[in-house]
């Protein structure tokens, strides 16, 4: 385990996207689900769950749009709209400011002021009335509804720096810390605890943000106490309890919980350095690769069930992609270990892009790397599937038939990736992940802007343009990706250090100076845990696209939005390869013009494209000559 570093990620808003990512984010905001989800699911957003429609003892039902005939879970559904609304607005706020959309920024400001107006005189911000709050013996969404709301408010504060927003969050957190004081009752105790109670551990996300913003150590201490209480409680999602991890118990729970709770474990272990927590984190990270598909997708359909990842039969949830990426972000920040940067790029460019629709606005709630049909239900029987009416294997801008959770989280994904691009070090700046962007900050009182001019990952060259308000000396550390074959640097800066993972340059920088990093992509053949093979070129995973027939399974009153399902135009039999060899690579320019990787076999040539440009696809292959 790497030692904890004193480096820090860039603040929200200091890194703005450009290139294809800017275009994707603008489209999602102005024409897609990031901008239109409230209009697509008006009943869910009309619920003033933090204000006039707070939950009370008299309320037994709440419309969340999900398909279910399970009365036992009705108590869970009561808090769902808080998650839908708050995670949605978190993504919307960050999109609005990152793409600098004036109208959307005003909408974000109006939302924040509307939510702040619901704050009680004592500081409470939440979804329960006076009689019910903090008095639970079973399933509830108290800490989870607060976590999802306050995360978004703090992100807004980082963009705007309005002191009343930060003050409101501090007051709200103080109320909760007083209601559940350290040494007092366990907030995770009780019976019939479902997802809301376990999600409540993510209140730690808010504590992490507050500690970073205020440098107040009480938030760190309270986070450690919450994890201790969670680890002692009888909860439905217990994969990340430290005693279970130390005993090397396989993950079995809801994947989203398992991957989001990694952030809590990492923070508590690395901040406290408590031996059993550090041991538990090491055990978690040792187990994690067995749950990752070739694209990096973390399995859970929606539960993990102690399975090993299989590109054909184990699906992954879009929520889990976001939560694992955010956990990689925090691990990178806390450890400085650039393996998490490599894992983040791989996950973002492959699993995340590969579960978005390439041209319609929508995402797959559940997706597999080998995707032979997307008709709502899975293409074959799954013995562990809980869902009697499975609708998740399709593309939708809402997924209201199941739960409106994955679409809001899809809006949080790109901002999370952008935030981890740069780290400020003691001597300068470090580029962690690559992509066209503009990083603006201050260093030693001097304004610094570093622009990445590139079409990465489709292009192998990255030009760093450094602009400073006055001449300034600092280091520029560039990551060397794990897949790198070789690299070249062009520019006048001096290399002062080099390791397996980084190269560090230093000079007195003047306005307009450039450094060009030329990456030689590596063509690689990998084998997965099922002893099948897959192909990559640099940070991109390639797959064989399958021609498909498109069906609209649902239309919306808002024009140009629909649910889409797909099946092969002809019955598909997985391709098996004899003596395959990567013959050629044709570079792409975008997900719409992705380029090809040509495989030569004994009998034919196959043109593979990046998985992010596919709908139906075959990603892993049996090599007959290896059997």
N, C-alpha and C positions, 0 to 999 in steps of 0.2 A: 504494500500500500504506500503510495507516494505521500510524502509529508505535505501538510497543509501549507499553501502558499499565501503570500500577502498581495496577490494580484487581484484585480477586479475586472469584471466584464463591463462593457460600455453601458451607460444608462439608456433607458428607453428614449428613443427619438434622436440619439446621437448618430445612429447609422440609418441611412435612408436607402431604399432599394433603387436600382436602375436596371436597364436591360430587360430580359424576359421575365424576371421575377416582379419587377415593377408593373409590367403589362399584365401579368397574372393577377396581382393584387388589385390593380385598378379595375380589371374586369370583374373580379369577385365582388368588389365594393359597389361599382356603379351599375353592373348588369347581372350580378350573381347572388348567391345565397348569403354572402356577408352583408349585402345591402338590403336584401328583400325578405329575409326570413320572417320578420314580424308581419308583413303583408301576406306571406304564404301560410302562416299559422296564427291568424289574428286572435283566436280564442285564448291561446296560450299567453300571448302578450297583453291581452286585455285584463288578465288576472293581476290585480294590484297586490301581489302576495306580500310585498314588503311594507305596504301601506294600509289602505282601507280594507283589503281582503286578507289580512293576516289570519293565521289559523287559530281556531278556538276549539273548546271541548264540544261545541255544538256541531262542528263541521265533520261529517263522516265521509264525504265524497268530494273529489275535485276532478274536473275534466283535464286530462293531460293528452288525450288523443290516442293513447296506446291501446292495442288490441290485447285484452286479457279477460279471462273469466275466473281468475283466482282471487277470491275475496280476501284471502289472507294477506295479499300484497297491497290491498287498498290503502293501508296506513302508509306504505312507502310512497305511493303515488301522490300523496298530499303535498310533499315537498318538491316534486319533480320540476314544477314550473320555475322555482327559484334557480335551479341549476341551468335550465334552458335559457332563461332570461339573462342571468349574470354572466355565464360563459359566453353567450352571444355578444353582449355589450362589451365584454373584455376584448374580444377579437375585433369588434367594430371600432372601438376607440383606437386601438393600435393601428388598424388599417387607415383610419381617417387621418391620423397625424403622420404616419409613415409615408403615405402617398400625397400628403398635403392637399387634401380635398376640403375646400372652404365650407361647403354645405354640410358635409359629413362631420366636420369638426364642430360646427354649431349644434348639430344633432347630438353629438357626444356631450357637449356642454349642457344642453337642455336636460339630457338624461341624468347627468350627475347632480344637477341642482334639484331635479325632481326627487331623486333618491335621498339626498341630504335632507330634504324637507320632511322625510318620514322619520328622521331620528328623534327618539323620545328625549325628554328633558334630562333623563339620567345618562344619556348617551347610547342607549340600545339601538342597534340597527339589525333587524332580523325579521323573521316570518311568523312569530308567535305573539299572541296577545299577553297581557299582564298575568292572567291566571295560569297560563300554560308554560311560559318560557322557563327553561332550566329546571323543570319538574317532571322529568321523564323516567319511566321504568322500562321502556321498550323502544321500538323503532322511532326515530325522529330525524329531522334534518337541521337541527339547530346549528351545530358547528359548521356543517357543510354549506348551508345557505349563507352563513356569514363569510366563510372562506371564499366562495365563488364571487360574492359581491365585493368584498373588501380588496381582493386581488385586483379587480378591474378599477376600483377607485384609486388604488395606489399607482397603477400604471398611468391613469389619467393625471395624477399629481406629478409624476415624473416628467410628463410632457409640458404641463402648464405651470407647475410650481406655485399653485395657489395654496397658501398656508391653511385656509379653512378646510380644505379637503383632507390634508394630512391630520389636522387637529380632530376632525370628525372620526377618522379611522382610529386614531389613538384613543379617543374617548370610548368608542364602541368596543375595542379590544379590552380596555380597562374594565368595562362592565362584565365581560365574559370571564376575565381572569379573577374578578372578585366573586362571581357566581360559582365558579369552579376553582377555588383557591388551591395552591400547592399544599399538599398534606390533607386536603379535604376529600369529598366524595369523588369517586372515579366517574368521569363524564361518559365513559364507554360501558359502564356497568348496566345490568338489567337483563331482561329476557326478551326473546323474539326480536333480537337486533338484526336488522337487515342492512341494506346497502348504505342508508343514510348515516347511521352511527359510524360505520367503518370509514366512509368518505370523510367524516368529520375530523379524522386525523389530519386532513390537509389544511386545517386551520394553521398548521405549522408553516405553510406557504406564506401566510400573512405575517407571521412572526419573523420569518427569515427576511422578508422585505422591510419590515419595520426596524429590525436590528441593523440592516445595511444603511437605512436612511437616517436613523437617529443615533446609532452607536450605543444604544441602551441595552445592557447585558441582561436585563430582566426578561427580554423576549427569548433569548437563547435558553435561559434557565427554565422558562415555562415550556418551551418546545421539548426539552429533555424530559420534563415531568410528564407531558402529554404522551410521549412515546412510552415511558415507563408504565403509565396507566393502561394504554392500549395493549401492551405486551402481557399484562396481567388479566385482562378482561376476557369474558366469553363473548366473542364477536363472530359474525358470520364470515368475515374476511380476515383470516389470521396468518396468511402466508409470511408476513414480514415481522411477526413477533419474534424477538431475538431467541427465546428458547427453542422454537421450532427450527430456526435457521441453523443454530449450533448443532442440533440433532440431525441436520441434513435432510429434513423432510421435504419431499418434492412439492412444488407449487401445485395447488389444486383449485384455488379460488377464482373469482371474477378477475379476468386479466387486468382490467383498468385499475382496480384497487392495487393489485400486486405491483404494477409498474409505476403508479403515482406514489405509493408508499416508499419506493426506493429513495425518493428525495428526502423524506423524513429520516430514514435510516442513515443515509449518507451524511446529512447535516448533523444529526445527533452524534454519530460515531466520530466524525472528523473534528467536530468542535469540542466534544467532551474528552475524546481519546479514552473513553471507558473501555477496558479490554474486552468485555463480553460484547459490546456493541461493535467494536472494530472487528472482532471475530465473526459476528453475524453479518456485517457488510461484506467481508471477504467471502463468506459462504454464499451469500446472495450472488455476488458477481461471478463466482466460480460456476454457479448453476445456470446463470442467465443464458449462455450460448445455446444450451440445449432447447430453449424455447423460441429461438429465432429462426425464421425461414431464410432462404437464400437472399431475399430482398431486404432482410433486416426486420421484417414484420414480426412483432411479438405476439405469439399465439394466444388465443382465448376466443372461443366461439360459443358463448361469450366467456365460458369458464375454461380453465387450463386443464383440470382433471389429470394432473401428473403425466400428461402426454409429452412426447418428444415431437419437435416440429417436423412436419411433413408437408412438402410443397403442394401436395395434391389434396390432402384431407384435413389439414388443420388450418382454420381460418384465423384472421386477426381483425380486430375491431379498429375503426379509425380513431376512436377515443384513445385506444392503447398506443397507437403510433404517436399521438401528441404527447401523452403522458411519459412515454419512454424518452422521447426527444427532450422534453423538459428536464427529465432526470439526468440525461447525459449532460445537458447544459450546466446543471448545478454541480455535477461531479467534475466537470472540466474546470469550473470556477474554483472549487474547493481544493482540487489536487494539482491542477496544471498538467495533468496527464493527457497528452494529445491523442491517445487511443480513443478517447471519447469524442474528439473532433472528427476522427476518421469514421467512427460509428455514426455520428450525427449526419455527416454528408451522405453516407451510404443509405441511411434510413430515409432522409429527406428526399434524395433524388430518385430512390427506387420504390420502397414500399409506399411512401406518401404520395408521390406523383402517380404511381401505378394503381392507386385506389381512387384517384380522381378521374372523372370523365374527361377524356382528351378535348372535347369541344362543347358538350352541353354543361350547364351549371349543375353540378351534383357530385356526390361522392358515394362510394360503396360503404355501407355500414360495416359489412363483413366482406373480406376478399381473401382469396388464396393465390399463391404465386402461380401455380398451374390452374388457370381459370378456364374451364371447359364449358361453362354455361353460367349465366347470371339471370336466373328466372325467379328470383325471390327465395325459393327454397334451395337447399344445397343440391348439387348434382347427383349425390348418392346418399344412402342412408348413413346417418351419424349416430352411433349408439349413445353418445353423451349429450345430444342436443336436448335442451330443456323446452324448446319453443314448439308448441303444437301448431301454431300458425306462423311458420317461418317466412318472413318477408325481407330479410336483411341482405340477401345476396342480390341486390339490384342497385341501380344508381338513382339517387333522389336528392333534391334540394332541401328536404325536410326529414324524411324517414319517420313521419309521424305515426305510421302504422305500428312501429316498434317503440321508438323513443326519440325525442328530439334532443339528443345529446351529442352524437357524432358530428352533426353539421355545425353546431356552435363551436365545437372544439377544432373543427377544420379551419375556422377563422382565426384561431390562436396559433396555428402551426408556423406559417411564414414569419410572423413577428418574433416568435421564439427562436427560429433559426437565425434571423438577422441579428438578434441581440448578442449571440455568442460569437459573432465574427471577429471581434477585437477584444483583447485584454490590455489594460494599462499595467505596465510593469514598473519596477523601481527605476529603470533606466530608459524607458521608452514605451514601445507598443509591440504587441504580438498579434499576427494574423493567424487565427485559429481555423476558420473555415472560409472558403473562397466563394466569390460571386460578385457580380457587378453591383457596386454600392458606393456611397459617399459617407465617410466617417468624420464627424466634426467634434473637436474637443479642445481642451486647453491643457498646456503642459508648461510648468514653470512660468505661468502667467502669460504665455504666448498662445495665440489661436493657431490650431493645427487642423488641417483638413487632409485626409488621405483618401484618394479616389481609386477604386479598383475598376479599371477599364478592361472588360473581358466578356466573353460569351461562355464562360465556364458553366457547366461541365462539358459543353460541346466543343469548346475551344481550349487549347492547351497553353495558351499564353495569357499572362496576367500582367498588366501594366499598372504599377503603383505610381500615382501622381501625387507628390507631396507639396502642399501649399502651406506656408507659414507667414504670420503677420510680421515677423522679423526673424533674422537668421537664428537658428537654434540647433544645438547638438542633442541628438538622442539616438537610441538604438531602434532598429526595425528588425524584428524577428519573424521569419517566415516558416510556416509548417512545411515539412517534407512528408507528403502522404505515404501511408504504408504501401500502397500499390505502385509507388514511383519507380520507374526504370532508371531514370537519370534526370538531371536538370542543368540549366544554364542560367546565369545571371548577367544582365547587361545594365550598366550604370557605373557611376563613379564611387559609390560607397564601398568602404573597406569591410571585408569579412573578418570579424574579430572572434567568432566562435562558430563551431559546427558540431552537431551531434547526429545520431541516427534519425531524429525527428525534427530538427530545426537547423536553420542557418541564420546567423545574426549579423546584421550590417550596422555600421556606425559611421556617422559623419556630421559635420555642421551642415544642416539642410538650409537651402534657400528656396524661395518661392518658385514653383513650376518644375522642380527637379523630378526625374523619373527613374524608376528601377523596373526592369522587365524580368519577370520570372517565367522561364520557358520550361514547362513540365513535359517530360517524355512519358506518355501513357504506357502502361504495361498491359499486354494482352495475357489474360490468365484463364486457366481451366481449373475449376474447383469441384470438389465432391461434397455432397451434403450428408446429413446424418442417416439418410436412407440409401447411401452409396449410389446416388445418381449425380449427374454432372451438370454444371452450369457455367456460363461464359461471361466474362467481364472485360471491359476496356476502360482502364482508369477507374473513375468513381461510378461508372454506369454498368448495371446489370442488363444483359440482353435476353430477349425472349422471341420465340417464333409466333407471330400474330396469326390468329385463326379468323377466317372470314365468318362474319356473323350476320344474322337477321335481327333487325331492331324492332322492338315493340314498345309502344307507349302503354304502360300499365295504369297510369293515372295522369290527369291533366289538372291544372290549377286555374283559378280565375285570373291570376296574373299572367300576362302573355309571356310566351317563350319559356315557360317552366313546365316540366313534366317529370314523371318517374319513367325510367327506361330499363327494359330487360332485353337480354340477348341470348340467342342460341346459335350454334354453328349452322351455316347454310347447308352443310352435308354432315352426316354422322362423323364424329371425330375419333380417330384411334391415335393414341400418343405415338409420336415418331420415335423409333429406335435407330441409333446411329452405329455405323460400322466404320471404324478407323477415322473418326472425325478429326479435322484439322482446321484451325482458324486460317483462312486463306487470305482475307483482305478486310480492311476497315475503310468505310467511307464516312468521313466526319459529318455530323449533322449540324443544323443551325438553330433548331428549336424542337419542342415536343411535337409540333406539327410537321416539321421537316427533320426527323430524328437521325438520319443516316443509318447505315447498316453494318452489321458484322456478318461476313459470309463464311459459312461452314462448308468445307468440302468433305464429302464422304465417298465411300466406294461407289455409290449409285447416283448421287445427285448433289446439287448445291442448295443450301438453305440460307435465306436472307433473314437474319435476326435484327430486331430493332430494340432500342432501349425500352425497358419494361414500363417506363412512365408514359410511353406513347401508345400503349396497348389497351384493349378492352378484354377480349378473350385471347388467351395465349398459352403456350407451353414454354416453361422456363427451365425445367430440369429434364434430363435425357438419360436413358439407359444406353451404355456403350456395350454393344454386343461382343466386341472383341475383348472386353474385360471380364466377361462372365465365365 
